Amino acid sequence: MSVQIKSSPKLPLKFYMNVGVLENKQTMINNSVNVKNTLESLGYHVDFEFFKSGHDYLSWGQTLATGLISLIGYHDER
């Protein structure tokens, strides 16, 4: 995937990525970190975090709000 990213024109995008510490290190963790590093080397903003779980619905529910806040921001209207 990094080769495809490098060969694409830069777009006005920002990214949120996460990966669980219980994921497969060779496939999920290393590939995710590689994509993050590639995006950052091309000047993209990447919010990246590890979470204490694997690839399951529980972890998605816990990190969805963080991802949305990262991408669209937080607006307190009190």
Secondary structure in CASP SS format (residue, H / E / C, confidence):
PFRMAT SS
TARGET T0000
AUTHOR 0000-0000-0000
METHOD secondary structure of the structure
MODEL  1
M C 1.00
S H 1.00
V H 1.00
Q H 1.00
I H 1.00
K H 1.00
S H 1.00
S C 1.00
P C 1.00
K C 1.00
L C 1.00
P C 1.00
L C 1.00
K E 1.00
F E 1.00
Y E 1.00
M E 1.00
N E 1.00
V E 1.00
G E 1.00
V C 1.00
L C 1.00
E C 1.00
N C 1.00
K H 1.00
Q H 1.00
T H 1.00
M H 1.00
I H 1.00
N H 1.00
N H 1.00
S H 1.00
V H 1.00
N H 1.00
V H 1.00
K H 1.00
N H 1.00
T H 1.00
L H 1.00
E H 1.00
S H 1.00
L C 1.00
G C 1.00
Y C 1.00
H E 1.00
V E 1.00
D E 1.00
F E 1.00
E E 1.00
F E 1.00
F E 1.00
K C 1.00
S C 1.00
G C 1.00
H C 1.00
D C 1.00
Y H 1.00
L H 1.00
S H 1.00
W H 1.00
G H 1.00
Q H 1.00
T H 1.00
L H 1.00
A H 1.00
T H 1.00
G H 1.00
L H 1.00
I H 1.00
S H 1.00
L H 1.00
I H 1.00
G C 1.00
Y C 1.00
H C 1.00
D C 1.00
E C 1.00
R C 1.00
END
